Amino acid sequence: VTDFFGLNVRLQTLVTDMKKDNGIFHISLQEGDTIRSKSVIVATGDFDNPNKLGIPGEDLPKVTNYYREGHLYYKMNVVVVGASNSGVETTLDIHRSGGKVTLVHRGEWLDEHVKAWVVPDIENRIGFGEITAHFNSRLTRIDKRTVTITDKDGNDTVIKNDAVVLQIGYHPDFFLLKKAGVRIEGEKSVPVHNQETLETNIHNLYIAGCLTVGTESNRIFIHNGRFHGGKIISAIEKTLIK
């Protein structure tokens, strides 16, 4: 698409500032260039900013917030934290790749957003004892060869451990939006915007993807986020016609 339409794409480029002056956005780049535009769409996602547990040992090399593939964990004792879609699918993949998986989740059972066709699989694996699950529990300490799991009553369980995969979500960075004057409101830190056009409180500045729901990024998936582009472009087209 980029080649066919001759799009001007700047890869490996960090935006450091964004301000609006006399109806024009001035977007500063790290290398010193400035891009000027009448309209801006911010779709920075949240994957660069993993949520943290804030527990001892979280910075050990065996801990990761990014899951790659199951065969890395063959014959290893692995703890997966989180029982939403990512946590459940990670757990199943490691199990099928030969890892011994323990799932830890603070809720009573699987997250309500887990895909319907995945639920029976994980339920069966837990039911047959192939995967160990600790619900109503939290990971409270990570050591080189063990982890500590604490249940809701404060009881600790220490188990052998070779690797920890944290699947507890990510959070957006509102740095650029705040620089441009966008208001971030509410407990969920949602940028002020028109839900029909996705335009923020700053005229001609739009947001797309999980930015539209603030810290509740698990509400945006491919099946609903893919419509954001159409809404925004339609809104921009109307401003051009005027």
C-alpha positions as semicolon CSV with decimal commas, in nm:
position;residue;x (nm);y (nm);z (nm)
1;V;0,000;0,000;0,000
2;T;0,283;0,238;0,090
3;D;0,460;0,179;-0,242
4;F;0,145;0,186;-0,455
5;F;0,018;0,517;-0,320
6;G;0,362;0,669;-0,266
7;L;0,295;0,742;0,099
8;N;0,543;0,952;0,291
9;V;0,634;0,717;0,575
10;R;0,895;0,803;0,837
11;L;1,009;0,487;1,015
12;Q;1,220;0,469;1,332
13;T;1,128;0,832;1,402
14;L;1,038;0,962;1,746
15;V;0,792;1,249;1,785
16;T;0,903;1,467;2,075
17;D;0,648;1,749;2,071
18;M;0,321;1,855;1,911
19;K;0,170;2,204;1,924
20;K;-0,100;2,388;1,734
21;D;-0,052;2,744;1,612
22;N;-0,298;2,938;1,394
23;G;-0,478;2,618;1,290
24;I;-0,159;2,431;1,197
25;F;-0,002;2,148;1,396
26;H;0,375;2,159;1,439
27;I;0,510;1,810;1,503
28;S;0,870;1,801;1,625
29;L;1,089;1,500;1,549
30;Q;1,387;1,383;1,751
31;E;1,635;1,449;1,472
32;G;1,530;1,812;1,456
33;D;1,280;1,814;1,167
34;T;0,931;1,962;1,201
35;I;0,625;1,834;1,017
36;R;0,332;2,071;0,966
37;S;-0,025;1,956;0,909
38;K;-0,383;2,077;0,934
39;S;-0,499;1,742;1,078
40;V;-0,331;1,484;1,300
41;I;-0,433;1,131;1,393
42;V;-0,265;0,980;1,698
43;A;-0,277;0,599;1,703
44;T;0,015;0,515;1,931
45;G;-0,146;0,217;2,106
46;D;-0,020;0,094;2,440
47;F;0,212;-0,200;2,368
48;D;0,525;0,001;2,454
49;N;0,411;0,043;2,814
50;P;0,352;-0,286;2,998
51;N;0,176;-0,282;3,333
52;K;0,392;-0,384;3,628
53;L;0,321;-0,588;3,941
54;G;0,559;-0,386;4,156
55;I;0,697;-0,689;4,340
56;P;1,049;-0,804;4,434
57;G;1,228;-0,983;4,151
58;E;1,018;-0,839;3,870
59;D;1,333;-0,709;3,701
60;L;1,502;-1,051;3,684
61;P;1,603;-1,168;3,332
62;K;1,362;-1,460;3,346
63;V;1,062;-1,223;3,358
64;T;0,900;-1,085;3,043
65;N;0,589;-0,886;2,953
66;Y;0,610;-0,990;2,587
67;Y;0,527;-1,345;2,483
68;R;0,697;-1,476;2,170
69;E;0,662;-1,851;2,128
70;G;0,605;-2,160;2,337
71;H;0,904;-2,372;2,240
72;L;1,136;-2,138;2,428
73;Y;0,985;-2,285;2,744
74;Y;1,015;-2,658;2,664
75;K;1,059;-2,863;2,986
76;M;1,061;-2,542;3,194
77;N;0,851;-2,448;3,496
78;V;0,665;-2,140;3,377
79;V;0,427;-1,904;3,558
80;V;0,183;-1,705;3,347
81;V;0,016;-1,413;3,526
82;G;-0,323;-1,301;3,395
83;A;-0,629;-1,489;3,269
84;S;-0,762;-1,266;2,994
85;N;-0,721;-1,365;2,628
86;S;-0,345;-1,317;2,615
87;G;-0,283;-1,500;2,942
88;V;-0,503;-1,797;2,852
89;E;-0,366;-1,836;2,499
90;T;-0,008;-1,802;2,626
91;T;-0,073;-2,069;2,889
92;L;-0,217;-2,311;2,633
93;D;0,064;-2,252;2,384
94;I;0,339;-2,313;2,639
95;H;0,158;-2,624;2,762
96;R;0,139;-2,765;2,409
97;S;0,504;-2,681;2,352
98;G;0,614;-2,899;2,642
99;G;0,632;-2,650;2,925
100;K;0,492;-2,706;3,273
101;V;0,260;-2,409;3,325
102;T;0,111;-2,252;3,637
103;L;-0,154;-1,986;3,576
104;V;-0,196;-1,714;3,840
105;H;-0,493;-1,478;3,835
106;R;-0,632;-1,233;4,090
107;G;-0,993;-1,302;3,983
108;E;-1,219;-1,589;4,083
109;W;-1,209;-1,743;3,736
110;L;-1,115;-1,660;3,376
111;D;-1,169;-1,305;3,257
112;E;-1,511;-1,249;3,099
113;H;-1,349;-1,131;2,775
114;V;-1,180;-1,467;2,700
115;K;-1,288;-1,593;2,357
116;A;-1,575;-1,840;2,379
117;W;-1,399;-2,105;2,172
118;V;-1,090;-2,094;2,395
119;V;-1,271;-2,134;2,729
120;P;-1,350;-2,509;2,702
121;D;-0,988;-2,584;2,614
122;I;-0,836;-2,410;2,915
123;E;-1,112;-2,542;3,145
124;N;-1,036;-2,899;3,037
125;R;-0,661;-2,859;3,075
126;I;-0,709;-2,726;3,428
127;G;-0,973;-2,988;3,508
128;F;-0,749;-3,275;3,396
129;G;-0,459;-3,138;3,601
130;E;-0,244;-3,068;3,295
131;I;-0,223;-2,699;3,389
132;T;-0,211;-2,577;3,749
133;A;-0,423;-2,268;3,821
134;H;-0,423;-2,036;4,122
135;F;-0,729;-1,810;4,118
136;N;-0,800;-1,537;4,374
137;S;-0,422;-1,520;4,399
138;R;-0,133;-1,289;4,322
139;L;0,233;-1,332;4,243
140;T;0,407;-1,156;4,532
141;R;0,774;-1,246;4,492
142;I;1,005;-1,369;4,216
143;D;1,338;-1,531;4,294
144;K;1,597;-1,692;4,066
145;R;1,461;-2,045;4,108
146;T;1,121;-1,996;4,272
147;V;0,816;-1,771;4,288
148;T;0,578;-1,697;4,573
149;I;0,202;-1,706;4,514
150;T;-0,027;-1,550;4,776
151;D;-0,398;-1,632;4,792
152;K;-0,680;-1,404;4,907
153;D;-0,641;-1,524;5,265
154;G;-0,273;-1,433;5,274
155;N;-0,142;-1,788;5,247
156;D;0,185;-1,824;5,055
157;T;0,277;-2,104;4,816
158;V;0,637;-2,128;4,694
159;I;0,697;-2,327;4,373
160;K;0,989;-2,404;4,145
161;N;1,018;-2,162;3,858
162;D;1,235;-2,105;3,552
163;A;1,041;-1,828;3,375
164;V;0,759;-1,578;3,435
165;V;0,540;-1,438;3,157
166;L;0,335;-1,137;3,266
167;Q;0,018;-1,095;3,062
168;I;-0,144;-0,822;3,271
169;G;-0,194;-0,567;2,999
170;Y;-0,046;-0,239;2,888
171;H;-0,130;0,130;2,923
172;P;-0,124;0,423;2,679
173;D;0,125;0,709;2,689
174;F;-0,066;1,039;2,675
175;F;0,249;1,250;2,644
176;L;0,180;1,380;2,291
177;L;-0,190;1,436;2,349
178;K;-0,122;1,639;2,662
179;K;0,142;1,841;2,475
180;A;-0,124;1,935;2,222
181;G;-0,376;2,031;2,490
182;V;-0,604;1,726;2,488
183;R;-0,785;1,677;2,818
184;I;-0,755;1,338;2,987
185;E;-1,049;1,271;3,216
186;G;-1,198;1,017;3,456
187;E;-1,078;0,717;3,647
188;K;-0,994;0,536;3,322
189;S;-0,792;0,831;3,182
190;V;-0,994;0,865;2,863
191;P;-0,896;1,148;2,626
192;V;-1,190;1,382;2,562
193;H;-1,324;1,303;2,215
194;N;-1,634;1,280;1,999
195;Q;-1,729;0,913;1,975
196;E;-1,873;0,954;1,625
197;T;-1,575;1,133;1,466
198;L;-1,302;1,049;1,722
199;E;-1,198;1,415;1,719
200;T;-1,056;1,533;2,051
201;N;-1,127;1,863;2,224
202;I;-0,850;2,004;2,000
203;H;-1,001;2,072;1,656
204;N;-0,863;1,845;1,381
205;L;-0,673;1,625;1,628
206;Y;-0,807;1,269;1,624
207;I;-0,734;0,951;1,817
208;A;-0,766;0,589;1,705
209;G;-0,735;0,244;1,857
210;C;-0,705;0,180;2,230
211;L;-0,637;0,549;2,303
212;T;-1,015;0,598;2,271
213;V;-1,077;0,396;2,589
214;G;-0,788;0,515;2,802
215;T;-0,657;0,249;3,036
216;E;-0,932;0,000;2,944
217;S;-0,745;-0,116;2,636
218;N;-0,899;-0,464;2,649
219;R;-1,220;-0,311;2,513
220;I;-1,062;-0,248;2,173
221;F;-0,993;-0,538;1,939
222;I;-0,956;-0,587;1,564
223;H;-1,331;-0,636;1,526
224;N;-1,418;-0,288;1,658
225;G;-1,097;-0,084;1,632
226;R;-1,076;-0,141;1,257
227;F;-1,367;0,099;1,204
228;H;-1,186;0,395;1,359
229;G;-0,997;0,483;1,043
230;G;-1,316;0,516;0,840
231;K;-1,478;0,742;1,098
232;I;-1,177;0,971;1,112
233;I;-1,124;0,998;0,737
234;S;-1,495;1,075;0,686
235;A;-1,470;1,354;0,942
236;I;-1,156;1,497;0,779
237;E;-1,316;1,483;0,434
238;K;-1,605;1,695;0,560
239;T;-1,366;1,961;0,688
240;L;-1,194;1,969;0,346
241;I;-1,526;2,013;0,168
242;K;-1,607;2,310;0,390
